[in-house]
Amino acid sequence: HAGSQVPDLSPEEVKAALVPQAVAMLPSLKLAAAAALAEKTKQEEAVQEHLQMMGKCPVGFEWLKAEGGYRCAGGSHFVCDG
């Protein structure tokens, strides 16, 4: 900003100012991470339930987690998880 003065702080002073702020944020970050993990787990459980209802792939192979979904153990079939 024009005309604003930024104080000259040593690295130690910057660290001393930022550490308490970071420590104060940790509980909120932990809660957010736990909520995100719970949601991901819930979605994964729903996908697993759907795969159980579908059964094995058309030629009898089990479904294995792959990027973006599930691929049958035979490698020929894919189910998107989105």
PDB file with SEQRES, HELIX, SHEET and CRYST1 records, atoms N, CA, C and O in Angstrom:
SEQRES   1 A   82  HIS ALA GLY SER GLN VAL PRO ASP LEU SER PRO GLU GLU          
SEQRES   2 A   82  VAL LYS ALA ALA LEU VAL PRO GLN ALA VAL ALA MET LEU          
SEQRES   3 A   82  PRO SER LEU LYS LEU ALA ALA ALA ALA ALA LEU ALA GLU          
SEQRES   4 A   82  LYS THR LYS GLN GLU GLU ALA VAL GLN GLU HIS LEU GLN          
SEQRES   5 A   82  MET MET GLY LYS CYS PRO VAL GLY PHE GLU TRP LEU LYS          
SEQRES   6 A   82  ALA GLU GLY GLY TYR ARG CYS ALA GLY GLY SER HIS PHE          
SEQRES   7 A   82  VAL CYS ASP GLY                                              
HELIX    1 AA1 PRO A   11  MET A   54  1                                  44    
SHEET    1 AA1 3 TRP A  63  ALA A  66  0                                        
SHEET    2 AA1 3 GLY A  69  CYS A  72 -1                                        
SHEET    3 AA1 3 PHE A  78  CYS A  80 -1                                        
CRYST1    1.000    1.000    1.000  90.00  90.00  90.00 P 1           1          
ATOM      1  N   HIS A   1       0.839  -1.178   0.000  1.00  0.00           N  
ATOM      2  CA  HIS A   1       0.000   0.000   0.000  1.00  0.00           C  
ATOM      3  C   HIS A   1       0.885   1.242   0.000  1.00  0.00           C  
ATOM      4  O   HIS A   1       1.924   1.269   0.660  1.00  0.00           O  
ATOM      5  N   ALA A   2       0.484   2.239  -0.719  1.00  0.00           N  
ATOM      6  CA  ALA A   2       1.270   3.456  -0.801  1.00  0.00           C  
ATOM      7  C   ALA A   2       1.330   4.128   0.559  1.00  0.00           C  
ATOM      8  O   ALA A   2       0.314   4.304   1.231  1.00  0.00           O  
ATOM      9  N   GLY A   3       2.545   4.500   0.950  1.00  0.00           N  
ATOM     10  CA  GLY A   3       2.721   5.217   2.198  1.00  0.00           C  
ATOM     11  C   GLY A   3       2.727   4.358   3.440  1.00  0.00           C  
ATOM     12  O   GLY A   3       2.997   4.879   4.523  1.00  0.00           O  
ATOM     13  N   SER A   4       2.441   3.052   3.345  1.00  0.00           N  
ATOM     14  CA  SER A   4       2.444   2.222   4.544  1.00  0.00           C  
ATOM     15  C   SER A   4       3.867   1.820   4.881  1.00  0.00           C  
ATOM     16  O   SER A   4       4.691   1.584   3.996  1.00  0.00           O  
ATOM     17  N   GLN A   5       4.132   1.748   6.133  1.00  0.00           N  
ATOM     18  CA  GLN A   5       5.458   1.379   6.618  1.00  0.00           C  
ATOM     19  C   GLN A   5       5.435  -0.050   7.127  1.00  0.00           C  
ATOM     20  O   GLN A   5       4.580  -0.413   7.935  1.00  0.00           O  
ATOM     21  N   VAL A   6       6.372  -0.863   6.659  1.00  0.00           N  
ATOM     22  CA  VAL A   6       6.511  -2.225   7.145  1.00  0.00           C  
ATOM     23  C   VAL A   6       7.695  -2.230   8.095  1.00  0.00           C  
ATOM     24  O   VAL A   6       8.809  -1.880   7.707  1.00  0.00           O  
ATOM     25  N   PRO A   7       7.457  -2.625   9.341  1.00  0.00           N  
ATOM     26  CA  PRO A   7       8.576  -2.606  10.294  1.00  0.00           C  
ATOM     27  C   PRO A   7       9.647  -3.623   9.900  1.00  0.00           C  
ATOM     28  O   PRO A   7       9.353  -4.684   9.350  1.00  0.00           O  
ATOM     29  N   ASP A   8      10.871  -3.274  10.194  1.00  0.00           N  
ATOM     30  CA  ASP A   8      11.979  -4.203   9.979  1.00  0.00           C  
ATOM     31  C   ASP A   8      12.020  -5.162  11.157  1.00  0.00           C  
ATOM     32  O   ASP A   8      12.342  -4.777  12.281  1.00  0.00           O  
ATOM     33  N   LEU A   9      11.684  -6.429  10.879  1.00  0.00           N  
ATOM     34  CA  LEU A   9      11.681  -7.446  11.924  1.00  0.00           C  
ATOM     35  C   LEU A   9      12.728  -8.497  11.605  1.00  0.00           C  
ATOM     36  O   LEU A   9      12.961  -8.841  10.446  1.00  0.00           O  
ATOM     37  N   SER A  10      13.338  -8.984  12.635  1.00  0.00           N  
ATOM     38  CA  SER A  10      14.299 -10.073  12.455  1.00  0.00           C  
ATOM     39  C   SER A  10      13.510 -11.364  12.231  1.00  0.00           C  
ATOM     40  O   SER A  10      12.329 -11.435  12.574  1.00  0.00           O  
ATOM     41  N   PRO A  11      14.150 -12.376  11.663  1.00  0.00           N  
ATOM     42  CA  PRO A  11      13.461 -13.662  11.509  1.00  0.00           C  
ATOM     43  C   PRO A  11      12.921 -14.203  12.837  1.00  0.00           C  
ATOM     44  O   PRO A  11      11.851 -14.811  12.878  1.00  0.00           O  
ATOM     45  N   GLU A  12      13.657 -13.980  13.899  1.00  0.00           N  
ATOM     46  CA  GLU A  12      13.204 -14.459  15.217  1.00  0.00           C  
ATOM     47  C   GLU A  12      11.941 -13.739  15.662  1.00  0.00           C  
ATOM     48  O   GLU A  12      11.051 -14.347  16.256  1.00  0.00           O  
ATOM     49  N   GLU A  13      11.860 -12.426  15.373  1.00  0.00           N  
ATOM     50  CA  GLU A  13      10.678 -11.657  15.745  1.00  0.00           C  
ATOM     51  C   GLU A  13       9.455 -12.085  14.918  1.00  0.00           C  
ATOM     52  O   GLU A  13       8.336 -12.156  15.426  1.00  0.00           O  
ATOM     53  N   VAL A  14       9.696 -12.363  13.647  1.00  0.00           N  
ATOM     54  CA  VAL A  14       8.606 -12.832  12.797  1.00  0.00           C  
ATOM     55  C   VAL A  14       8.099 -14.169  13.308  1.00  0.00           C  
ATOM     56  O   VAL A  14       6.892 -14.385  13.418  1.00  0.00           O  
ATOM     57  N   LYS A  15       9.027 -15.066  13.621  1.00  0.00           N  
ATOM     58  CA  LYS A  15       8.653 -16.381  14.145  1.00  0.00           C  
ATOM     59  C   LYS A  15       7.887 -16.238  15.455  1.00  0.00           C  
ATOM     60  O   LYS A  15       6.872 -16.904  15.660  1.00  0.00           O  
ATOM     61  N   ALA A  16       8.364 -15.379  16.333  1.00  0.00           N  
ATOM     62  CA  ALA A  16       7.702 -15.169  17.621  1.00  0.00           C  
ATOM     63  C   ALA A  16       6.283 -14.636  17.437  1.00  0.00           C  
ATOM     64  O   ALA A  16       5.399 -14.932  18.241  1.00  0.00           O  
ATOM     65  N   ALA A  17       6.064 -13.854  16.385  1.00  0.00           N  
ATOM     66  CA  ALA A  17       4.724 -13.314  16.135  1.00  0.00           C  
ATOM     67  C   ALA A  17       3.811 -14.358  15.495  1.00  0.00           C  
ATOM     68  O   ALA A  17       2.610 -14.375  15.764  1.00  0.00           O  
ATOM     69  N   LEU A  18       4.370 -15.228  14.651  1.00  0.00           N  
ATOM     70  CA  LEU A  18       3.541 -16.167  13.906  1.00  0.00           C  
ATOM     71  C   LEU A  18       3.239 -17.468  14.651  1.00  0.00           C  
ATOM     72  O   LEU A  18       2.163 -18.038  14.470  1.00  0.00           O  
ATOM     73  N   VAL A  19       4.145 -17.937  15.465  1.00  0.00           N  
ATOM     74  CA  VAL A  19       3.941 -19.220  16.149  1.00  0.00           C  
ATOM     75  C   VAL A  19       2.663 -19.231  16.979  1.00  0.00           C  
ATOM     76  O   VAL A  19       1.894 -20.186  16.872  1.00  0.00           O  
ATOM     77  N   PRO A  20       2.398 -18.215  17.803  1.00  0.00           N  
ATOM     78  CA  PRO A  20       1.143 -18.248  18.573  1.00  0.00           C  
ATOM     79  C   PRO A  20      -0.105 -18.276  17.680  1.00  0.00           C  
ATOM     80  O   PRO A  20      -1.102 -18.912  18.021  1.00  0.00           O  
ATOM     81  N   GLN A  21      -0.042 -17.589  16.543  1.00  0.00           N  
ATOM     82  CA  GLN A  21      -1.180 -17.607  15.626  1.00  0.00           C  
ATOM     83  C   GLN A  21      -1.385 -19.007  15.046  1.00  0.00           C  
ATOM     84  O   GLN A  21      -2.513 -19.491  14.946  1.00  0.00           O  
ATOM     85  N   ALA A  22      -0.289 -19.643  14.671  1.00  0.00           N  
ATOM     86  CA  ALA A  22      -0.374 -20.993  14.115  1.00  0.00           C  
ATOM     87  C   ALA A  22      -0.901 -21.973  15.155  1.00  0.00           C  
ATOM     88  O   ALA A  22      -1.743 -22.817  14.847  1.00  0.00           O  
ATOM     89  N   VAL A  23      -0.414 -21.863  16.370  1.00  0.00           N  
ATOM     90  CA  VAL A  23      -0.864 -22.746  17.449  1.00  0.00           C  
ATOM     91  C   VAL A  23      -2.357 -22.544  17.709  1.00  0.00           C  
ATOM     92  O   VAL A  23      -3.079 -23.509  17.958  1.00  0.00           O  
ATOM     93  N   ALA A  24      -2.817 -21.302  17.653  1.00  0.00           N  
ATOM     94  CA  ALA A  24      -4.237 -21.016  17.885  1.00  0.00           C  
ATOM     95  C   ALA A  24      -5.121 -21.603  16.785  1.00  0.00           C  
ATOM     96  O   ALA A  24      -6.286 -21.916  17.030  1.00  0.00           O  
ATOM     97  N   MET A  25      -4.578 -21.755  15.579  1.00  0.00           N  
ATOM     98  CA  MET A  25      -5.353 -22.288  14.453  1.00  0.00           C  
ATOM     99  C   MET A  25      -5.411 -23.816  14.441  1.00  0.00           C  
ATOM    100  O   MET A  25      -6.291 -24.387  13.798  1.00  0.00           O  
ATOM    101  N   LEU A  26      -4.506 -24.477  15.126  1.00  0.00           N  
ATOM    102  CA  LEU A  26      -4.424 -25.934  15.061  1.00  0.00           C  
ATOM    103  C   LEU A  26      -5.727 -26.657  15.396  1.00  0.00           C  
ATOM    104  O   LEU A  26      -6.105 -27.565  14.655  1.00  0.00           O  
ATOM    105  N   PRO A  27      -6.429 -26.307  16.463  1.00  0.00           N  
ATOM    106  CA  PRO A  27      -7.682 -27.034  16.746  1.00  0.00           C  
ATOM    107  C   PRO A  27      -8.688 -26.961  15.593  1.00  0.00           C  
ATOM    108  O   PRO A  27      -9.324 -27.963  15.266  1.00  0.00           O  
ATOM    109  N   SER A  28      -8.833 -25.795  14.981  1.00  0.00           N  
ATOM    110  CA  SER A  28      -9.762 -25.658  13.854  1.00  0.00           C  
ATOM    111  C   SER A  28      -9.315 -26.490  12.667  1.00  0.00           C  
ATOM    112  O   SER A  28     -10.136 -27.117  11.998  1.00  0.00           O  
ATOM    113  N   LEU A  29      -8.010 -26.497  12.402  1.00  0.00           N  
ATOM    114  CA  LEU A  29      -7.483 -27.285  11.295  1.00  0.00           C  
ATOM    115  C   LEU A  29      -7.687 -28.768  11.535  1.00  0.00           C  
ATOM    116  O   LEU A  29      -8.023 -29.513  10.614  1.00  0.00           O  
ATOM    117  N   LYS A  30      -7.483 -29.199  12.780  1.00  0.00           N  
ATOM    118  CA  LYS A  30      -7.681 -30.615  13.112  1.00  0.00           C  
ATOM    119  C   LYS A  30      -9.144 -31.019  12.923  1.00  0.00           C  
ATOM    120  O   LYS A  30      -9.433 -32.096  12.404  1.00  0.00           O  
ATOM    121  N   LEU A  31     -10.063 -30.149  13.348  1.00  0.00           N  
ATOM    122  CA  LEU A  31     -11.493 -30.434  13.172  1.00  0.00           C  
ATOM    123  C   LEU A  31     -11.861 -30.514  11.691  1.00  0.00           C  
ATOM    124  O   LEU A  31     -12.614 -31.399  11.284  1.00  0.00           O  
ATOM    125  N   ALA A  32     -11.334 -29.598  10.890  1.00  0.00           N  
ATOM    126  CA  ALA A  32     -11.623 -29.601   9.459  1.00  0.00           C  
ATOM    127  C   ALA A  32     -11.074 -30.860   8.800  1.00  0.00           C  
ATOM    128  O   ALA A  32     -11.735 -31.455   7.949  1.00  0.00           O  
ATOM    129  N   ALA A  33      -9.871 -31.267   9.188  1.00  0.00           N  
ATOM    130  CA  ALA A  33      -9.275 -32.478   8.620  1.00  0.00           C  
ATOM    131  C   ALA A  33     -10.085 -33.709   9.015  1.00  0.00           C  
ATOM    132  O   ALA A  33     -10.308 -34.597   8.192  1.00  0.00           O  
ATOM    133  N   ALA A  34     -10.523 -33.766  10.264  1.00  0.00           N  
ATOM    134  CA  ALA A  34     -11.325 -34.901  10.727  1.00  0.00           C  
ATOM    135  C   ALA A  34     -12.658 -34.964   9.992  1.00  0.00           C  
ATOM    136  O   ALA A  34     -13.119 -36.047   9.633  1.00  0.00           O  
ATOM    137  N   ALA A  35     -13.276 -33.810   9.767  1.00  0.00           N  
ATOM    138  CA  ALA A  35     -14.552 -33.771   9.044  1.00  0.00           C  
ATOM    139  C   ALA A  35     -14.369 -34.224   7.594  1.00  0.00           C  
ATOM    140  O   ALA A  35     -15.201 -34.956   7.057  1.00  0.00           O  
ATOM    141  N   ALA A  36     -13.284 -33.789   6.970  1.00  0.00           N  
ATOM    142  CA  ALA A  36     -13.018 -34.191   5.587  1.00  0.00           C  
ATOM    143  C   ALA A  36     -12.770 -35.693   5.498  1.00  0.00           C  
ATOM    144  O   ALA A  36     -13.240 -36.350   4.569  1.00  0.00           O  
ATOM    145  N   LEU A  37     -12.039 -36.232   6.455  1.00  0.00           N  
ATOM    146  CA  LEU A  37     -11.777 -37.670   6.476  1.00  0.00           C  
ATOM    147  C   LEU A  37     -13.064 -38.455   6.696  1.00  0.00           C  
ATOM    148  O   LEU A  37     -13.276 -39.489   6.063  1.00  0.00           O  
ATOM    149  N   ALA A  38     -13.923 -37.972   7.586  1.00  0.00           N  
ATOM    150  CA  ALA A  38     -15.190 -38.645   7.844  1.00  0.00           C  
ATOM    151  C   ALA A  38     -16.067 -38.657   6.593  1.00  0.00           C  
ATOM    152  O   ALA A  38     -16.708 -39.664   6.292  1.00  0.00           O  
ATOM    153  N   GLU A  39     -16.095 -37.541   5.865  1.00  0.00           N  
ATOM    154  CA  GLU A  39     -16.886 -37.464   4.636  1.00  0.00           C  
ATOM    155  C   GLU A  39     -16.330 -38.410   3.580  1.00  0.00           C  
ATOM    156  O   GLU A  39     -17.092 -39.091   2.893  1.00  0.00           O  
ATOM    157  N   LYS A  40     -15.011 -38.457   3.445  1.00  0.00           N  
ATOM    158  CA  LYS A  40     -14.391 -39.357   2.475  1.00  0.00           C  
ATOM    159  C   LYS A  40     -14.686 -40.812   2.832  1.00  0.00           C  
ATOM    160  O   LYS A  40     -14.972 -41.626   1.953  1.00  0.00           O  
ATOM    161  N   THR A  41     -14.615 -41.131   4.106  1.00  0.00           N  
ATOM    162  CA  THR A  41     -14.911 -42.488   4.566  1.00  0.00           C  
ATOM    163  C   THR A  41     -16.367 -42.838   4.278  1.00  0.00           C  
ATOM    164  O   THR A  41     -16.664 -43.951   3.843  1.00  0.00           O  
ATOM    165  N   LYS A  42     -17.273 -41.897   4.518  1.00  0.00           N  
ATOM    166  CA  LYS A  42     -18.702 -42.117   4.252  1.00  0.00           C  
ATOM    167  C   LYS A  42     -18.929 -42.391   2.768  1.00  0.00           C  
ATOM    168  O   LYS A  42     -19.682 -43.296   2.409  1.00  0.00           O  
ATOM    169  N   GLN A  43     -18.276 -41.606   1.903  1.00  0.00           N  
ATOM    170  CA  GLN A  43     -18.414 -41.806   0.459  1.00  0.00           C  
ATOM    171  C   GLN A  43     -17.845 -43.155   0.045  1.00  0.00           C  
ATOM    172  O   GLN A  43     -18.440 -43.854  -0.774  1.00  0.00           O  
ATOM    173  N   GLU A  44     -16.705 -43.522   0.598  1.00  0.00           N  
ATOM    174  CA  GLU A  44     -16.077 -44.805   0.265  1.00  0.00           C  
ATOM    175  C   GLU A  44     -16.977 -45.964   0.697  1.00  0.00           C  
ATOM    176  O   GLU A  44     -17.094 -46.960  -0.016  1.00  0.00           O  
ATOM    177  N   GLU A  45     -17.609 -45.833   1.855  1.00  0.00           N  
ATOM    178  CA  GLU A  45     -18.524 -46.883   2.325  1.00  0.00           C  
ATOM    179  C   GLU A  45     -19.715 -47.028   1.374  1.00  0.00           C  
ATOM    180  O   GLU A  45     -20.162 -48.143   1.105  1.00  0.00           O  
ATOM    181  N   ALA A  46     -20.226 -45.911   0.870  1.00  0.00           N  
ATOM    182  CA  ALA A  46     -21.344 -45.959  -0.070  1.00  0.00           C  
ATOM    183  C   ALA A  46     -20.926 -46.647  -1.370  1.00  0.00           C  
ATOM    184  O   ALA A  46     -21.685 -47.436  -1.931  1.00  0.00           O  
ATOM    185  N   VAL A  47     -19.724 -46.346  -1.840  1.00  0.00           N  
ATOM    186  CA  VAL A  47     -19.225 -46.983  -3.065  1.00  0.00           C  
ATOM    187  C   VAL A  47     -19.043 -48.482  -2.832  1.00  0.00           C  
ATOM    188  O   VAL A  47     -19.410 -49.292  -3.682  1.00  0.00           O  
ATOM    189  N   GLN A  48     -18.479 -48.848  -1.689  1.00  0.00           N  
ATOM    190  CA  GLN A  48     -18.276 -50.263  -1.376  1.00  0.00           C  
ATOM    191  C   GLN A  48     -19.618 -51.006  -1.316  1.00  0.00           C  
ATOM    192  O   GLN A  48     -19.730 -52.140  -1.784  1.00  0.00           O  
ATOM    193  N   GLU A  49     -20.617 -50.363  -0.743  1.00  0.00           N  
ATOM    194  CA  GLU A  49     -21.947 -50.970  -0.664  1.00  0.00           C  
ATOM    195  C   GLU A  49     -22.510 -51.185  -2.073  1.00  0.00           C  
ATOM    196  O   GLU A  49     -23.090 -52.231  -2.364  1.00  0.00           O  
ATOM    197  N   HIS A  50     -22.335 -50.198  -2.932  1.00  0.00           N  
ATOM    198  CA  HIS A  50     -22.812 -50.314  -4.313  1.00  0.00           C  
ATOM    199  C   HIS A  50     -22.077 -51.445  -5.047  1.00  0.00           C  
ATOM    200  O   HIS A  50     -22.696 -52.220  -5.775  1.00  0.00           O  
ATOM    201  N   LEU A  51     -20.765 -51.535  -4.854  1.00  0.00           N  
ATOM    202  CA  LEU A  51     -19.998 -52.605  -5.495  1.00  0.00           C  
ATOM    203  C   LEU A  51     -20.451 -53.977  -4.992  1.00  0.00           C  
ATOM    204  O   LEU A  51     -20.510 -54.935  -5.764  1.00  0.00           O  
ATOM    205  N   GLN A  52     -20.770 -54.071  -3.703  1.00  0.00           N  
ATOM    206  CA  GLN A  52     -21.263 -55.333  -3.145  1.00  0.00           C  
ATOM    207  C   GLN A  52     -22.574 -55.731  -3.819  1.00  0.00           C  
ATOM    208  O   GLN A  52     -22.788 -56.903  -4.127  1.00  0.00           O  
ATOM    209  N   MET A  53     -23.449 -54.751  -4.047  1.00  0.00           N  
ATOM    210  CA  MET A  53     -24.733 -55.040  -4.688  1.00  0.00           C  
ATOM    211  C   MET A  53     -24.520 -55.450  -6.147  1.00  0.00           C  
ATOM    212  O   MET A  53     -25.230 -56.315  -6.659  1.00  0.00           O  
ATOM    213  N   MET A  54     -23.543 -54.829  -6.817  1.00  0.00           N  
ATOM    214  CA  MET A  54     -23.251 -55.170  -8.210  1.00  0.00           C  
ATOM    215  C   MET A  54     -22.649 -56.567  -8.333  1.00  0.00           C  
ATOM    216  O   MET A  54     -22.876 -57.277  -9.313  1.00  0.00           O  
ATOM    217  N   GLY A  55     -21.886 -56.938  -7.324  1.00  0.00           N  
ATOM    218  CA  GLY A  55     -21.187 -58.218  -7.391  1.00  0.00           C  
ATOM    219  C   GLY A  55     -19.881 -58.077  -8.148  1.00  0.00           C  
ATOM    220  O   GLY A  55     -19.365 -56.973  -8.322  1.00  0.00           O  
ATOM    221  N   LYS A  56     -19.363 -59.185  -8.586  1.00  0.00           N  
ATOM    222  CA  LYS A  56     -18.094 -59.186  -9.302  1.00  0.00           C  
ATOM    223  C   LYS A  56     -18.278 -58.627 -10.705  1.00  0.00           C  
ATOM    224  O   LYS A  56     -19.404 -58.406 -11.152  1.00  0.00           O  
ATOM    225  N   CYS A  57     -17.170 -58.399 -11.393  1.00  0.00           N  
ATOM    226  CA  CYS A  57     -17.238 -57.895 -12.763  1.00  0.00           C  
ATOM    227  C   CYS A  57     -17.903 -58.961 -13.649  1.00  0.00           C  
ATOM    228  O   CYS A  57     -18.102 -60.095 -13.213  1.00  0.00           O  
ATOM    229  N   PRO A  58     -18.239 -58.598 -14.877  1.00  0.00           N  
ATOM    230  CA  PRO A  58     -18.951 -59.541 -15.752  1.00  0.00           C  
ATOM    231  C   PRO A  58     -18.270 -60.897 -15.963  1.00  0.00           C  
ATOM    232  O   PRO A  58     -18.932 -61.879 -16.296  1.00  0.00           O  
ATOM    233  N   VAL A  59     -16.939 -60.951 -15.768  1.00  0.00           N  
ATOM    234  CA  VAL A  59     -16.262 -62.244 -15.946  1.00  0.00           C  
ATOM    235  C   VAL A  59     -15.790 -62.826 -14.612  1.00  0.00           C  
ATOM    236  O   VAL A  59     -14.987 -63.758 -14.592  1.00  0.00           O  
ATOM    237  N   GLY A  60     -16.288 -62.276 -13.496  1.00  0.00           N  
ATOM    238  CA  GLY A  60     -16.078 -62.896 -12.193  1.00  0.00           C  
ATOM    239  C   GLY A  60     -14.915 -62.386 -11.353  1.00  0.00           C  
ATOM    240  O   GLY A  60     -14.581 -63.004 -10.342  1.00  0.00           O  
ATOM    241  N   PHE A  61     -14.289 -61.280 -11.738  1.00  0.00           N  
ATOM    242  CA  PHE A  61     -13.176 -60.760 -10.948  1.00  0.00           C  
ATOM    243  C   PHE A  61     -13.661 -59.778  -9.879  1.00  0.00           C  
ATOM    244  O   PHE A  61     -14.702 -59.139 -10.034  1.00  0.00           O  
ATOM    245  N   GLU A  62     -12.900 -59.670  -8.808  1.00  0.00           N  
ATOM    246  CA  GLU A  62     -13.174 -58.703  -7.738  1.00  0.00           C  
ATOM    247  C   GLU A  62     -12.811 -57.295  -8.222  1.00  0.00           C  
ATOM    248  O   GLU A  62     -12.035 -57.139  -9.165  1.00  0.00           O  
ATOM    249  N   TRP A  63     -13.376 -56.274  -7.573  1.00  0.00           N  
ATOM    250  CA  TRP A  63     -13.083 -54.881  -7.879  1.00  0.00           C  
ATOM    251  C   TRP A  63     -11.946 -54.388  -6.996  1.00  0.00           C  
ATOM    252  O   TRP A  63     -11.944 -54.638  -5.791  1.00  0.00           O  
ATOM    253  N   LEU A  64     -10.986 -53.692  -7.581  1.00  0.00           N  
ATOM    254  CA  LEU A  64      -9.839 -53.142  -6.861  1.00  0.00           C  
ATOM    255  C   LEU A  64      -9.821 -51.622  -7.036  1.00  0.00           C  
ATOM    256  O   LEU A  64     -10.081 -51.113  -8.126  1.00  0.00           O  
ATOM    257  N   LYS A  65      -9.513 -50.906  -5.957  1.00  0.00           N  
ATOM    258  CA  LYS A  65      -9.456 -49.441  -6.006  1.00  0.00           C  
ATOM    259  C   LYS A  65      -8.389 -49.017  -7.004  1.00  0.00           C  
ATOM    260  O   LYS A  65      -7.277 -49.544  -6.996  1.00  0.00           O  
ATOM    261  N   ALA A  66      -8.732 -48.063  -7.864  1.00  0.00           N  
ATOM    262  CA  ALA A  66      -7.813 -47.492  -8.842  1.00  0.00           C  
ATOM    263  C   ALA A  66      -8.067 -45.990  -8.910  1.00  0.00           C  
ATOM    264  O   ALA A  66      -9.059 -45.510  -8.362  1.00  0.00           O  
ATOM    265  N   GLU A  67      -7.206 -45.258  -9.559  1.00  0.00           N  
ATOM    266  CA  GLU A  67      -7.392 -43.821  -9.679  1.00  0.00           C  
ATOM    267  C   GLU A  67      -8.703 -43.523 -10.411  1.00  0.00           C  
ATOM    268  O   GLU A  67      -8.907 -43.947 -11.548  1.00  0.00           O  
ATOM    269  N   GLY A  68      -9.582 -42.787  -9.735  1.00  0.00           N  
ATOM    270  CA  GLY A  68     -10.844 -42.392 -10.347  1.00  0.00           C  
ATOM    271  C   GLY A  68     -11.960 -43.405 -10.242  1.00  0.00           C  
ATOM    272  O   GLY A  68     -13.063 -43.154 -10.729  1.00  0.00           O  
ATOM    273  N   GLY A  69     -11.706 -44.552  -9.615  1.00  0.00           N  
ATOM    274  CA  GLY A  69     -12.764 -45.552  -9.490  1.00  0.00           C  
ATOM    275  C   GLY A  69     -12.226 -46.914  -9.109  1.00  0.00           C  
ATOM    276  O   GLY A  69     -11.319 -47.031  -8.285  1.00  0.00           O  
ATOM    277  N   TYR A  70     -12.797 -47.944  -9.718  1.00  0.00           N  
ATOM    278  CA  TYR A  70     -12.423 -49.325  -9.421  1.00  0.00           C  
ATOM    279  C   TYR A  70     -12.226 -50.078 -10.729  1.00  0.00           C  
ATOM    280  O   TYR A  70     -13.022 -49.947 -11.659  1.00  0.00           O  
ATOM    281  N   ARG A  71     -11.169 -50.860 -10.790  1.00  0.00           N  
ATOM    282  CA  ARG A  71     -10.894 -51.708 -11.945  1.00  0.00           C  
ATOM    283  C   ARG A  71     -10.987 -53.147 -11.473  1.00  0.00           C  
ATOM    284  O   ARG A  71     -10.580 -53.475 -10.359  1.00  0.00           O  
ATOM    285  N   CYS A  72     -11.524 -54.000 -12.330  1.00  0.00           N  
ATOM    286  CA  CYS A  72     -11.619 -55.407 -11.939  1.00  0.00           C  
ATOM    287  C   CYS A  72     -10.213 -56.017 -11.918  1.00  0.00           C  
ATOM    288  O   CYS A  72      -9.311 -55.548 -12.612  1.00  0.00           O  
ATOM    289  N   ALA A  73     -10.047 -57.053 -11.123  1.00  0.00           N  
ATOM    290  CA  ALA A  73      -8.742 -57.702 -10.977  1.00  0.00           C  
ATOM    291  C   ALA A  73      -8.243 -58.270 -12.306  1.00  0.00           C  
ATOM    292  O   ALA A  73      -7.041 -58.487 -12.465  1.00  0.00           O  
ATOM    293  N   GLY A  74      -9.133 -58.514 -13.254  1.00  0.00           N  
ATOM    294  CA  GLY A  74      -8.728 -58.979 -14.576  1.00  0.00           C  
ATOM    295  C   GLY A  74      -8.225 -57.851 -15.457  1.00  0.00           C  
ATOM    296  O   GLY A  74      -7.567 -58.094 -16.469  1.00  0.00           O  
ATOM    297  N   GLY A  75      -8.538 -56.595 -15.070  1.00  0.00           N  
ATOM    298  CA  GLY A  75      -8.051 -55.427 -15.779  1.00  0.00           C  
ATOM    299  C   GLY A  75      -8.904 -54.936 -16.923  1.00  0.00           C  
ATOM    300  O   GLY A  75      -8.573 -53.921 -17.535  1.00  0.00           O  
ATOM    301  N   SER A  76      -9.984 -55.614 -17.235  1.00  0.00           N  
ATOM    302  CA  SER A  76     -10.782 -55.271 -18.416  1.00  0.00           C  
ATOM    303  C   SER A  76     -11.966 -54.356 -18.136  1.00  0.00           C  
ATOM    304  O   SER A  76     -12.481 -53.730 -19.062  1.00  0.00           O  
ATOM    305  N   HIS A  77     -12.410 -54.261 -16.892  1.00  0.00           N  
ATOM    306  CA  HIS A  77     -13.627 -53.499 -16.578  1.00  0.00           C  
ATOM    307  C   HIS A  77     -13.310 -52.402 -15.573  1.00  0.00           C  
ATOM    308  O   HIS A  77     -12.447 -52.566 -14.710  1.00  0.00           O  
ATOM    309  N   PHE A  78     -14.017 -51.281 -15.694  1.00  0.00           N  
ATOM    310  CA  PHE A  78     -13.788 -50.142 -14.821  1.00  0.00           C  
ATOM    311  C   PHE A  78     -15.115 -49.534 -14.409  1.00  0.00           C  
ATOM    312  O   PHE A  78     -16.035 -49.416 -15.220  1.00  0.00           O  
ATOM    313  N   VAL A  79     -15.212 -49.141 -13.122  1.00  0.00           N  
ATOM    314  CA  VAL A  79     -16.384 -48.459 -12.596  1.00  0.00           C  
ATOM    315  C   VAL A  79     -15.901 -47.135 -12.007  1.00  0.00           C  
ATOM    316  O   VAL A  79     -15.036 -47.122 -11.132  1.00  0.00           O  
ATOM    317  N   CYS A  80     -16.455 -46.031 -12.483  1.00  0.00           N  
ATOM    318  CA  CYS A  80     -16.086 -44.700 -11.990  1.00  0.00           C  
ATOM    319  C   CYS A  80     -16.666 -44.507 -10.600  1.00  0.00           C  
ATOM    320  O   CYS A  80     -17.791 -44.927 -10.332  1.00  0.00           O  
ATOM    321  N   ASP A  81     -15.901 -43.870  -9.706  1.00  0.00           N  
ATOM    322  CA  ASP A  81     -16.425 -43.633  -8.356  1.00  0.00           C  
ATOM    323  C   ASP A  81     -17.039 -42.260  -8.216  1.00  0.00           C  
ATOM    324  O   ASP A  81     -17.347 -41.842  -7.100  1.00  0.00           O  
ATOM    325  N   GLY A  82     -17.227 -41.555  -9.295  1.00  0.00           N  
ATOM    326  CA  GLY A  82     -17.785 -40.190  -9.226  1.00  0.00           C  
ATOM    327  C   GLY A  82     -19.178 -40.101  -9.568  1.00  0.00           C  
ATOM    328  O   GLY A  82     -19.751 -39.012  -9.545  1.00  0.00           O  
TER     329      GLY A  82                                                      
END                                                                             
